[in-house]
Amino acid sequence: MTRYAPQRAHRFAAPTSGSPRRRFPTDGPAWAIGILSLLISAGFLVVNVAYNHGNVIPPVDDAYIHLQYAKQIGSGHFLQYNTGDPISTGASSLLYVLVLAAAYALGMRDELFLPFAMGFGALCAALTAVGCTLLGTRLAGRRVGVLAGLLVAGNGALMWGATSGMEVAFVALLLVALLLAFVVERPTGRFRLTPVIAVLAALTRTEAMIFAMALCLAMVWHVVHHARGTRSRWPRALARLLWVGLPFYAAAAQYLFYLVVTGSAEQNGVLAKSLLHAPVVYPLEVLDQALTNLRVFLTAFSGLSTQDYVFPAALLLAVVGVVGLHRRFPQWRGLALASGAGVALVLLAVATLVHPQVHHMRYLQPLLPVLLLLAALGMDSVAVLFAGRGRRAVLAGMAAIALLFSFSQLPAWAIRQGQQAAGIRDQQVTISHWIDENLPPDAVVAVNDVGAAAYFGDRQVVDLIGLTTNGLAAPNLHGAGSLYEALRELPEHLRPDYFSIFDSWNVHGLVDTGLLGREVIGFELKSPRFSHITIGGHSACQAARGCDRVTVYEADWSLVGSGDRPVAPPPGRVRDHLDVADLADEERHDYRVVPAHRGFQPMTGGRTVQLPDGRRVVDSGRHVIGGEEFTARGLTPGRPVTLTARVDATEPLAGVPTGSREVRVRVNGELAGTWSFAPDPLGWTETSFTLPAHLVTGTELRIELGPLQDFVGPYPDYTSYGYWLSQ
């Protein structure tokens, strides 16, 4: 590899290639930093083992999701989380699980598989530090290169992610390799290897794909720039442009594959975690939450709130690094703009997730090497403002402060990971082994943390969050009522026999649907807890005590279907039935809630009611503040229609005349009258309203229930369970 030293003739001059070309293995400082990174990772693993009686446990359950997918692929069941399942997209990194699957097929199995994954992450982190050293050296000289490599090797958050069993370090390595290949190939204007690495990045994570796309635009600019002025160069330039487009083709092919095999081009993780898939998407509310998330990112990367994530002012120095790279070195302007834009676009994309701070912002951890490299360049850009020895002194002073803050926090991150791993052992791993030893071999188990349960439990699992079980992500977002409806639609042989869920998570709302029957066993956390003041620490809920208890229930399906008909038969013949909270039925009826205020989410829930005759009835419903609309079908024109509703109108308080229990009824836009929902101590009431014959003008009617007056309250406030239309 060519070693560069900054020209002393002009402070804004670019590094030159005056020294002889050398190969990577002879670049001593870079490889020394790589060895240092390996030693730090080894320290993390030693602490992990110390907290787990000689066993290696990941700090997040999601690592077992990758291992389970990889084990299935390595066994010949491509992307089947359970053998015989349809293909699912619960693995957040396709390429990473393929790498793990190859290792599994080659013999890294059983007790060796997880240590291999964690060791592979440590190796990737070491190579990432080496790559950053080489990049910094090429861009601004040896001192900057060494500083960048040390900052990467000494970052606790990155080392936490690298040894977590997740794809963090693998993605980080691909991003750094992408930049390094670009820097090597840019002078010729012909990018051969860079687009190939961009393809690998695009197949690894969505965030890496976004960054790679930004760099592809820089490649396009350089190819076009080299072809300008000479017609004879354009045919070759077009061929090169087609080659540069490889990552775009790969990303399109991946999404097309997902669409064909699952019916959705988006991964289940995106469906389950994106603000853009909330029950009701309010653009302004999404913007508000995204800006809030972005503020958290900027605060963390600035080192303002938790200085153990990065050293203070890291983000500011990274911005200075982009500007300095652009102004000082004209040949790297495309790289500077693409890197800055890539980081910004990734931050914006991740900001649209519901909980982007999860697990110490692990979605953004792969960006840390790029950020730290730019920060090192920023320190150099500040230092060149000082002449002579002052430049070295300023650079050395800033470097010493940054390295002190970074390396001093490494032990805390290692201990944090060990404590979190102990929590995973105390819950997910323990429960999974209990399932394997105590439940029937053919039992189907529904869980809300699906990793270890499938990897160790050796049972058919149903993922209530919807990552590895297709079709449950959207119902889970809508609430326990919609989840109940989706579960009851499963084929009987796939219905859960047992539920193993956190008492504190939303899915525990299934207890109100009657599905959670006899309590079999409960698991209380005994593992060490840690201070979760660091960014995203609360999301490691075992060690942060956000999910202290998991209960295993025997499933009870005896009441399923009991709420499909009204308690008292409506007059005439039922022509249509809208089952509110059943997403498929809502779609068939073009159902939607019309909220009185932006930001209100009409979540669903379940309820079990005991009737006066002793019968128990279960139904799911949706909370409405404002109104709702739906289309009824199969009616006979010219005949009156009896509209029977099952609603809970006891809110806000029974017996208090707030006006929130009355709705205005419209049929195809025409006023039909006012409907009063009387409260009932049972928990819901069934009430009827007659649509006059002259309003029944066709076989389909658009029925609207809304406030008595527009714009101002009181607004209807009730839970809607279903509507029956009879004639």
N, C-alpha and C positions, 0 to 999 in steps of 0.2 A: 504494500500500500504506500502511496506517496505521503510523505510527511511535509507539513507546511509550517512555515514560520512567518509571522506578520512582517511586512516590509517596514523598516524604520524611517524610510524617506518621507512618508506622509502618514499622518495618524489615521486617515480614512482609507488607506490602501488595503486591498484584499490580500489574503495569504497567497503566496506563490508556491510553485513547485520546484524550488531550486534544489532541494535535497533529493538524494537518490530514492527511487521507488523501493519500498520494502513490503514484505508480506505481513498479514495480520499477526501470525505467531511471534514475530520479532518485536512487536509493539509492547514492550515491557510494562509501562504504566497501565495500559488498558487492561491487560490480562491480570495484572496484580489487583486492580480494582475488581475484576470479575471474581478472583479468588476470595477477596474480602467479602463480596456479596454472598458467596457460597457459605462462608464462615458465619455470617450474620443469620442467614437462613437456617443453618444448622443449629444456631443458638435458639431460634424460634422453635424448632422442632424438639430440641431438648427440653425446653420449658413445657411444651405441649405434652410430651411424654411424662414429665414430672407430675403434671396435674392429673394424669390418667393412668397411673400405676403401670407404666411401661408400655401403654398402648397409644397409638396415634389416632386422634379423633379430630375431625375438622371443626372449625368454630361456627359453621353454618350448615344447616340440614341440606341446603341446596346442592352441596358438593355430592351428596349421595344420589341426587337426581342424575347428574352427569355420569356417575359410576354405573347406575342402573341402566341408563340408555346404552352406555358403552358395552356393558356386559351383554345386553340383549343383541346389539349389533355384532359383537364378537362371536356370539353364539348362533348367528344367522337369522336374527329377527330384527330386521332393519326398522329403527325408530318405533318399535312396539314396546311400550313401557311394560305391559304384561304380555306374555306370550299369547298370541291369538288376537290381541287388540288391533284396531285399525291404527295406521300411522298417526302419531301425534307430534306436536311441535313444542313440547315442554322444555326441551334443552335450549338454553339461551344461546349456545354456541355450537353450531353444527360441526364445524371443522374440528373443534376441540374434542367433541365426543368421538369423532372418527379417529383422531389420534389415540385417544384412550382405548377405543375398540381394537385398534391394531395391536396395542400393547397387550390387551387382554387375550387376543387370539394367539399372540406369541408366547404366552405363558405367565404374564403378570396377573395372577388371579388370587382369589381368597385374601389371605392376610397381606399379600404383597401389593394388591391393587391400589389401595388408598395411599400407602407410603410412596408408591411409584408416582401417583398423581401429584402429591405434595413435593416430592423430589424433582419431578419434571418442572413444576412451577418455580422451584428454587433455581434450577438450571436456566430457565428462561429469564428469570430476574437477573442472574449473573451476566448472561449474554446481552441483556438490555443495558446494563451498566457499561459493559464493554463497548457496545454500539454508541452510547451517548458520549463516551470518552473519545472515540474515533470521530464522531460527528463534530463535537466541539473543537477538536484539534484541526480538522479540515476547515472549519468555518472561521475560527478566530485564534488558533494557536494552541500550543501544548497546555499552557496554564488553564485556559478556559476548558479544554477537554478534560483535564484531570478533575477540575472543580465540578463539572457536570456529572462525570462518572461517580464521584464521591457523594454528591447530593442524591443521586439515584440509589446508590447502594445503602445510604444511611437514612432513607426515608422510611419511617416506621409503618405508615399506612400502606405503602407499596409492599413492604416485606410481609405485612399481615395478609394482604391479598395474595401474594405470591405463594405463601405456604398454607393457604386455606383449602386447597384442592379445587378451587375454581379456576376459570380461564383468564384471570386478571393478568398474570405475567406473560402468558402466551400472546394475548392481544397487545400488551405493551411491547413485546419483542417485535411483533410484526409491524407496529407503527414506527418503531425506531429503524428497523431494517428497511422499511419503505423510504424513510427520509434519507438514510445512508445510500441506498441504491440511486435515489434521485440525484444526490450530490455527486456521486461518482459518474453518472451517465449524462448529466446536464451539459458538460462542455461540448459533447459531440452532437447534441440535439437529437440523438437517437436513443430511445428508451426501450431496451429489450427486457431487462430483468424487472424494472420498476413496476410495469403493469402486471406482471405475474405475481409479485408480492402483494400488489393492490387487490388482486383477485382473492388471495388467501385471506387478506384482511376483511374483505367484503363478506366472505363466507364464515367469518368467525364471530363477529358481533355487528349489530346495526350501527353502533357508535363508530366502530372502526371503518365500516363502509362509508359513512358520512365523511370522515376524515380523508379516506382514500379518494373519494370523489373530488374533494377540494384540491388535492394534490394532482389529480388527473387534469384538472383545468389548467394548472401550471404547466404540466407536460404539453398540453395542446398549444399553449401560448409559445413555448420554446420551439416546438416543431414548426409552427407557422412562422415564427421569427426567423428560423434558419432557412426557410424556403422562400422568403420574400426576395423579390428582385430578379429572380431567374426562373423562367417558365419551365426549364428542363428539370427543376427540382420538385415540381409540384406532384407529378405522379408518384414519386417515391415518398413525398410528404403525406399524400393521401393514404398510402399503405401504412405508414407509421401511425397516422391518426386512427386508423381502424384498429391497429394493435393497442394503442393507448386506451381504446374503448373497452378493452377486455373486462375490467371490473364492472362496468355497466351491464355488459351481457351476462356476467356471472350472477349479479344481483337480480336481474330480471328473471333469469332461469330459476334461481332459488325460489323467488316469490311465485313464479308460475307453477313450480313443482308443489309448493304448499297449497296453492289454490286447487290444483287437480286432485290431490290426495286427501285434503281435509275440508275443502269447500271454502277456505279462507286463505287469502294471501298473507295475512299477518300471523305471526307466531302467537301461540296461546298466552305467552308471557305478556305480550303487548295488549292482547284483548283483556287480560285480567288486571293490568296495572296502569293503563293509560287513562289520563283525564278525558281523552277524546272518546272514551267508551262508557262514560257515566250514563245512568238511566236517562237523564236529560242533559244535553250538552249546551251550556250557556257560553258563548264565545267570550264574553267579558269576564265571566267567572273563571274560565280556563286561563285567560290572560292574567287575571289577578293571582291565581294560585301558581302559575308558571313564573311570574315575576317574584313571588315570595320564595319559591324554590331557587330561583336564580340568585336572589340575595343571599341565601344560605351558602350557595356554591362560592360566590365571590368573597363572602366573609371567611369561609374556610380556607380558600386558596390565598387570601391575603394574610392569613395568620393573625386575624384580629380577635377572634373569639376563642379558638382552641389552637394555641401555637404549637401543639404537638402534631398537627396534621401536616403543615409545612412551616418553614421558618418565616418570621415576620416579613411582610412586604414582598413575598415571593411573586404574587400576581402582578404587582406594580412593576417589579423588575422584569418579569416576562414580557409585559407590554413594551417596556423600554428596549428589551432585547429584539423584539420584532421591528420596532422603529429603527434601532441601531443597525440591524442586519440589512434593512432596506436602504438606509442612507449611506452606510459605510462601504458596503460591498455591492455594487450594481449588479454583478452576476448572480447574486442571491436574492434579488428582489422578488422574483416569482416564488421562491421558497418561503421567504418571509411572509408574503401576503397569503399564500396557501396555508401555511402553518397557523397563522393567526386566525384566518377565516375558519379553518377546520376545527380548531379548539372552540371558537365561538359557536359554531353550528352544533357541535356535539353538546355543549352546555345548554343551548336552547332546546335541543331535542330531548335530552334527559329531563329538563325542567317540566316537560309535559307529562311526566309520570306521577302517579298518585303519591308514592312514597320514595322519591329518588335518594333520600338520605340513608336508605336501608343498608345495614351492614357497613357502616363507615363509608358511605357513598361508593360502594364497590363498582357501580357502573362507570364512575369517573376515575377510578384508580388507574386504569391503563393510560390515562392522559398525563399522569404525574411525570413520567420521564420526559415527555415533550415540554411540559410546563417548566420543569427544573432545568432542562437544557436551555430554554429561552431565558430563564432567570439568570443563568450563568453568563449568557451572552449580554444580558442587561447589565450585570455588574461590570463586565468589560467595557461596555459602551459608556457607563458612568466614569470608569477609571481613565479612559482615554482623554477625558476633559482635563486631566491633570498632566503636567509635563514631567519628564524625567523620572526620578525615583518616586515622585508623588503618585504616579500611575500605579506602580507596583504596590506601594504602601496601601493605597485605597482599595485595590483589588484584594490584597491579602487581608485587610481588615474586614471587608464585607464577607469574604469567603470564610474567615474564622468565625464570625458571628453566625452565619448560616449553618455551617457545619456543627457548631456547638449546639445550636437549637435542635438540629436534626439528630445527631448521634446521642445526645443526652436523653432523648425520649425513646430510643430503641428498646431498652429494658421494659418500659411501661407498656409498649405495644406487644411485646412478647408475653408478658404476664397477662395482659388483657385477653390475648388470644387463648392462652391456656385456660383462663377462667371460663371463657365462652365455650371452649371445647368440652370442659367438664360439665357445663349445662346441657350440651347436646348429648353427652354420654348419659347424664342423669335422667333425661327425658326420652328423646327420640330413639337412641340406641337401646336403652333399657326396655322401653315399651315394645320396640320391634322384636327383641329377643323374647319378651313375655308372650307376644302374639305367636311367635314361631313355636313356642313350647306348650301353649295352653289352648289355642283355638283350633277347631277342626281343620284338617289339611285343605278341604275344599271351601273354606269360608271366604266370603268376600268382605273386605274391610274398607270402610270409608274413613278417610283421614283428611286433616287440613294441613299437615306437613308431610309431604309424600315421599321424601327422599329415603330416609333410613327404613321407613315402614316397608317399602318394596324391596330394598336391597337386602335387609336382614330378615324381614318377616316371612318371606317365601309364601306369600298369599296373593291372591288377586286383590288389587287395591283400586279404590275409586277416589280420585282426587277432587275434593269438594271445592277447592279453589279454582280448578279447571286448567291447571298447567299441563297435566299429563292425561287427563280425561277430556276428550273433545266434547264440546257442547255445554260445559258447566261454568265456563268463565263468565259469560254474560249473566246467567241466572244468579251466580254468586254476587256479582256487582249490584244486582237489583235487590238482594236481600234474601233472608231465609225463606220467605214465601215462594219466590220464584225458584229457589233451589229445591224446595220440597216438590214443586210441580215437575221440575226436570227429573228428579230422582224417581218419581212415581212412573214416569214415562219410560224408564229403562226396562229392557227385557227382564223378565222375572229372574233368570239365572244370573243376571248381572247386578241385581239389586243388592245393596249391602246387607250382610247378616249382622255386622257389628259396626259401631261408630267409635273412633278414637279421636277425640277433639279437645282443643283447649277450652276450658270453661269461660275464658275471658274474650274469646274471638266471636265475631258476628255469627259464624256458622252455628254457634251453640244455640242460636234462636230456633233451631230445628226442634228443640225440646217442646216448644209451643205447638208443634204440628203433630205431636204424639209419636213421631218416628223413633225418638230416643226412649227405649223401653227400660228394662231392668238395668240398673247400674252394676256392672261386673266388677270393676276395680278402678281405683283412682291413684294417680301417681303425683306425689308432692315433691317439689324440688328441694334437694338438700345440698346442692353444689354451691361453691363460693359465688358471691355476687361481686360486681365491680361497679365503680363509679361510671355512669354513662354520660358524663358531661361532654365527652368528645362527640363530634358530628356523627350522627347516625348510631350512636352507642345504644340508644333505647331500643332500636330495632333488633338487637341481639337479645330477644326478650327473655331468654332463659337466665343469662347472667345479670341482666338488668331488672329481673323480677317483674316483667310485664306479662308473663304467662306461667304462673307458679304451678298450675294444676292441669293435668290431662286426665280425662275420665273415659273409660271404655264402657260403652253401652251395648246391650243387645238390641237389635233393631226390632221394631214393632210395626208391622204393616197392616194390622187388623182394621184400622180405621180409614185406610186409603179408599177414596171414592165415596165416603159417607156424606160428603158435602156437595156432591154433584147435582143433587136435586133439592128444591126447596123443602123445608120441613112440612109445610102445608101445601098440597098440590095446587097449582094455580088453575084458574078456570080455563076450560077449553083445552086445546092441544098446544104443547110447547113447540114453537116453530124454530127458535134459535136460542142459544145459550152462550153468553160471554163469560168465560172463566178468568176473572181478573187475577193478575199475577202470573198466569201461565203465558210466558212470552210468545209461544207459538200461537196460542189462541188469540192473544191480543193483536198479533200481526194479522191474523186472518180477519179480524174485525176492524182493522185500521184504528185500533184503540190508541188514545193518547191522553195524558193528563195535561190540562191547561192550567199551570200554576198561577196563583195570584201574584207571586213575587218571583223575580229572577233569583236563582240560587237555591230555591227549594228543590230537594230531591225526593220524589215520591217513592220512597222505599217500601218494600214488601215485607210482610211477616205472616205468621200463622197463628191460628187460634183453635183451641179445642173447647167446645161448649157442651155441657151436659144439659139435655132437655128435661122438662118436667117429668116425662115418662121414663127417665133413667137412661135413655140412649145418649151416646156421645157422638158428636159430629165434628169433623175436622175440615177446615177450609183455610185457604190463603187469601190475603187481600193486600191492597195497596193504599197507603196513606195519601189522601187528597186534601190539598188546601187550595181552593179555587174552583176547579171544575174538571170535567172529563168529557170525552167525545168517543163515539164508536159507531160503526155501521152495522145495522141488523139486516139479515138476509133471510130469504125463504118465506116471506110474508105474502098474504093474499090481499091485493089492493081492494080498497073500498070497504073493508071491515075493520072495526075497532081492534086495537091491540092492548092487551094487559101487560104492562111492564112491571115485573116483580124484581125487587132489588134486595140483596142481602148486604146490609151496611151496619157499621158500628158508629153511632153518632153520639156517644157518651162524652166526647171531648168538646169543649174544654172541661165543663163540669155539668153533671146531670142536674136538672132542675134549675139551672141558671139561664135566663132568657137572653142569650147573646146574639141570636139571629144566625148562628153558624150552622144550624141544622136544616136550613131551607135552601132549596135549589130552584132555579128557573129552568124549565124544560122547553127545549126547542126541537122541532122536527123539521129537517130539511130547511132550516133557517126561520121557520115560522113558530111563533110563540104558542105553546100548548098549555101553559099554566105553571103553578107553583107546587112543588112537592115537598112535604115536610117529613123529615126523618126523626121519628121519636126515639129517645134513648131507651135502652132496655137493659135491665140488670144482668141478663144472660151473657152479655158481651157483644151481641149483635141483634139486629131486628130484621125481620123480613116484611117489607111493605110494598104496596102496589100503587101504580098510577095508570090511568086509562088514557091511551092516545085515541082521540076521536077518529071516526071513520074517514072524515073528509081530509085528514092529514096523511092517511095511508094511501099515497098516490102511486106506489109501485111495490115491487117485491123487495126493494132495498130502501132503508131509511137511515139518514144520518141523524143520530140523536145526540143532543148537546145538553149537558147539565152544567149550570154555572151560577155565579152570584146573582142575587136579585137586582143589584145595581152595578154598573160598570165602574171600574177604576178604584172606587173606594169601598171599604168594608162596611159591614161585617162580611167576611168570606166564608163559604161553606168549609167546614173542617170535619172530615169523617174518614173512615176506612171503608173502602169499597171491596166487596168480596165477589160479586158476580151479579149478572142480570139474566133473567129469563123472559122471553117474549112469547106470549101465547095468544091464540085466537079461538 
